[in-house]
């Protein structure tokens, strides 16, 4: 079994279970994650967990198949995402006055 670490950055008190499955790349979508959790395919702290939005905190361990992830607290701030360029405003049609 391979184990990885998922860090909670300052200001993040918890992360929801279905989001962990998505972040780790174990599923392709949130709906797929929720379905697998509901079917009892995911363990949290070595117990079957069926709550899709279970709030995971530092110290929790998530297991799915042969993969595991440990939730840890980080003292480092979250990395800043690059700002996406703003989309161009659509051109307005000229108004016609008679």
C-alpha positions as CSV (number, residue, x, y, z in Angstrom):
1,X,0.0,0.0,0.0
2,X,1.4,3.4,-0.9
3,X,0.7,6.3,1.4
4,X,0.9,10.0,0.5
5,X,0.4,13.2,2.5
6,X,-2.2,15.9,2.0
7,X,-1.5,19.1,3.8
8,X,-4.1,21.4,5.3
9,X,-2.8,25.0,5.2
10,X,-3.4,27.7,7.8
11,X,-7.0,28.8,7.5
12,X,-8.2,25.4,6.3
13,X,-9.7,23.7,9.3
14,X,-10.9,20.6,7.4
15,X,-11.4,19.1,4.0
16,X,-14.4,17.1,2.9
17,X,-13.9,13.4,2.1
18,X,-15.1,13.4,-1.5
19,X,-12.7,16.2,-2.3
20,X,-9.7,14.1,-1.1
21,X,-10.6,11.4,-3.6
22,X,-10.6,14.0,-6.4
23,X,-7.4,15.8,-5.3
24,X,-5.5,12.5,-5.1
25,X,-6.7,11.6,-8.6
26,X,-8.4,8.4,-7.4
27,X,-11.6,9.3,-9.2
28,X,-12.5,11.4,-12.2
29,X,-15.3,13.5,-10.7
30,X,-17.0,14.4,-7.5
31,X,-20.1,12.4,-8.4
32,X,-17.9,9.3,-8.9
33,X,-16.3,9.9,-5.5
34,X,-19.6,10.3,-3.8
35,X,-20.9,7.1,-5.3
36,X,-17.9,5.1,-4.2
37,X,-18.1,6.5,-0.7
38,X,-21.8,5.7,-0.5
39,X,-21.1,2.1,-1.5
40,X,-18.6,1.7,1.4
41,X,-15.5,1.6,-0.7
42,X,-13.6,4.2,1.3
43,X,-12.1,3.8,4.8
44,X,-11.3,6.7,7.2
45,X,-9.1,5.8,10.1
46,X,-9.5,2.1,9.1
47,X,-13.3,2.2,9.4
48,X,-15.9,2.2,6.5
49,X,-17.1,5.8,6.0
50,X,-20.3,6.5,4.0
51,X,-20.6,10.2,4.7
52,X,-19.6,12.0,1.5
53,X,-18.9,15.3,3.2
54,X,-17.2,14.0,6.3
55,X,-14.9,16.7,7.5
56,X,-11.4,15.4,7.7
57,X,-8.9,17.1,10.0
58,X,-5.1,16.7,10.6
59,X,-4.3,13.1,11.7
60,X,-7.1,11.5,9.7
61,X,-6.1,8.6,7.3
62,X,-8.1,7.9,4.1
63,X,-7.8,4.5,2.4
64,X,-9.2,3.6,-1.0
65,X,-8.1,0.3,-2.5
66,X,-4.3,0.0,-2.3
67,X,-3.9,3.8,-1.8
68,X,-3.8,5.8,1.4
69,X,-3.4,9.5,2.3
70,X,-2.6,11.0,5.6
71,X,-4.1,14.5,6.3
72,X,-1.5,16.7,8.0
73,X,-1.5,20.3,9.2
74,X,1.0,22.6,7.5
75,X,2.6,25.7,8.9
76,X,3.2,27.1,5.3
77,X,0.5,29.3,3.6
78,X,-1.3,27.7,0.7
79,X,0.5,28.3,-2.7
80,X,-1.1,31.1,-4.6
81,X,-2.9,30.1,-7.8
82,X,-2.0,32.1,-10.9
83,X,-4.6,34.7,-11.7
84,X,-6.5,33.8,-14.8
85,X,-6.8,36.5,-17.4
86,X,-10.1,38.3,-17.4
87,X,-12.3,37.4,-20.4
88,X,-12.8,40.2,-22.9
89,X,-16.1,42.0,-22.5
90,X,-18.4,41.4,-25.4
91,X,-18.9,44.3,-27.7
92,X,-22.1,46.1,-27.3
93,X,-24.3,46.6,-30.3
94,X,-24.7,50.3,-31.2
95,X,-28.0,51.7,-30.3
96,X,-30.1,53.1,-33.1
97,X,-31.9,56.4,-32.6
98,X,-34.6,57.6,-35.0
